[in-house]
Amino acid sequence: MEIIICGCFGKMGREVFKTALTRENTKIVAGIDRNVKKFGNVIKDSENFYVAPVFENASQVNIKCDVIIDFSSPTALDSLLEFAKKNSIALVICATGYTQEQCDLIHEFSKNVPVFMSSNTSLAVNLLIKLAKISKQILGNEFDIEIIEKHHNQKVDAPSGTAMMMAKSLSEKNTELVFNRTNIEGKRNSNEIGIHCIRGGTIKGEHEIIFAGLGECFTLKHVAESREIFARGALSAAEFIKSKSSGFYTMTDLMDCL
C-alpha cells in the first residue's frame, strides 16, 4: 500500500509516518505540507535517511499512490480533492474544522472517488460513541447529556471534531447544541446537549459523555495517552478503503468489518 501524507510535518502527520514505517507492505511515497520552506522538501526517518519527497501543494505532486491520508487543515481541501479526482486516488480525511459547505463538497466528491472521513480514527473512541447511542436508547429522554472535551493548548479548533461527532450521533431532530453556558440564564431544556471545552498543557485528548438523571449519573470516557492510536486507525482506514469503489465511508463501516 503506497501512501501520500497530507500535513506530513504536523504532529499527526509525523505520527502516521512513524507508525507506517513499522508496518509491512506499507510505504510512504510522498508528503504534502505548506511548511516546506521551514522543514525542507523531504521526509526522513529516525536515522535521518531520505524516505520521500514533500510538496508544498497537492497540485505539485507528480507521484501516484493508492491512498492519501489527510491530517492537514481545511485550507488544503480544494487542491487535495482535485488531485485525488484527477488520479482516481482514495482519500482518508482526518482533519477537522470543515465548514458545512466543505462537508457537502466532500460528500459530492465521494460519488466519483472513495472517501473515508472521520474526526477521530481511534477504534475505542468510536466504540464509545456506539455505546453512547445504545445508552441513549435505553435511558431515554429522562437523562440530560453533557459532553466535556480536553486538549492541549496548541489545538486551534474548539470544540473538537470528536466532540461534535459525539454530539451529532446523539442528536435528534429537535436537539439543540449548547456551547458553554456563560451568560445563559434560565433552566436547562431537556432537548439540549451541552458541549464544554478545556485547553491546557499537553493533554493529548480526553472526551467524556455524561448522562445525568434523577439521583444518578452515568459516564462514558475515553483518554488518549498517545497519538499513535489515531495513526493506527488512519492506516487501518487506508487499508480498508484502498480497494473500495466510490462512496462515502466512516469508522462505522470499518468497525462493521472487524
CORRAKA-V435744 format. One record per pair of residues at least 6 apart in sequence whose ideal C-beta (glycine too) atoms are under 7 Angstrom apart, sorted by the first residue. I is the first residue (numbers start at 0). J is the second residue. Records with the same first field share a line. If there is no record, write none. Layout:
I = J, J
This chain:
0 = 24, 25, 65, 66, 237, 238, 241
1 = 26, 28, 64, 65
2 = 19, 25, 26, 27, 28, 64, 65, 66, 68, 237
3 = 28, 29, 30, 31, 60, 64, 67
4 = 12, 15, 16, 27, 30, 68
5 = 31, 57, 67, 68, 69, 70, 71, 75, 79
6 = 12, 32, 69, 70, 71
7 = 16, 30, 31, 32, 42, 53
8 = 32, 34, 38
9 = 70, 71
10 = 226
11 = 70, 226, 229, 230
12 = 32, 70
14 = 226, 227, 230
15 = 68, 70, 230, 233, 234
16 = 27, 42
18 = 227, 230, 231, 234
19 = 25, 27, 234
20 = 44
22 = 234
25 = 234
27 = 42, 50, 51
28 = 51, 62, 64
29 = 51, 52, 54, 60, 62, 64
30 = 42, 51, 53
31 = 53, 54, 56, 57, 60
32 = 53
33 = 55
35 = 53, 55
40 = 52, 53
41 = 49, 52, 53
42 = 50, 51, 53
43 = 49, 50
44 = 50
54 = 60
56 = 78
57 = 75, 78, 79, 82
58 = 78, 82
60 = 82
63 = 86
64 = 88
65 = 89, 241
66 = 88, 89, 91, 237, 240, 241
67 = 79, 83, 88, 90, 91
68 = 91, 93, 233, 237
69 = 79, 90, 91, 92, 93, 94
70 = 93, 94
71 = 94
72 = 94, 96
73 = 94, 96, 97, 101
76 = 101
80 = 108
83 = 90, 112
84 = 108, 111, 112
87 = 112
89 = 112, 113, 240, 241, 243
90 = 112, 114
91 = 115, 233, 236, 237, 240
92 = 105, 114, 116
93 = 117, 120, 233
95 = 118, 156, 159, 160
96 = 156
105 = 114, 116
106 = 247
108 = 114
109 = 245, 246, 247
110 = 245
111 = 245
112 = 245
113 = 240, 243, 244, 245, 246, 248
114 = 247, 248
115 = 236, 239, 240, 248
116 = 247, 249
117 = 236, 249, 250
118 = 160, 161, 163, 164
119 = 125, 160, 161, 164, 229
120 = 229, 232, 233, 236, 250
121 = 223, 228, 229, 232
122 = 232, 254
123 = 221
124 = 161, 206, 221
125 = 250, 254
127 = 219, 221
128 = 164, 165, 168
130 = 219
131 = 165, 168, 169, 208, 219
132 = 168, 169
134 = 210, 217
135 = 169
138 = 210, 212
140 = 189
141 = 212, 213
142 = 210, 211, 212
143 = 187, 211
144 = 169, 192, 208, 209, 210
145 = 193, 209, 211
146 = 162, 165, 166, 192, 193, 194, 208
147 = 195, 207
148 = 158, 159, 161, 162, 196, 205, 206
149 = 197, 202, 205
150 = 159, 198, 202, 204
151 = 200, 201, 202, 203
152 = 198, 199, 200
154 = 198
157 = 196, 198
158 = 178, 194, 196
161 = 206
162 = 194, 206
165 = 206, 208
166 = 176, 192, 194
169 = 192
170 = 192
173 = 190
174 = 190, 192
175 = 188, 190, 191
176 = 192, 194
177 = 191, 193
178 = 194
179 = 195
180 = 193
203 = 223, 224, 225, 226
204 = 223
205 = 222
206 = 221
207 = 218, 220
208 = 219
209 = 216, 218
210 = 216, 217
235 = 253
236 = 253
239 = 253, 256
240 = 248
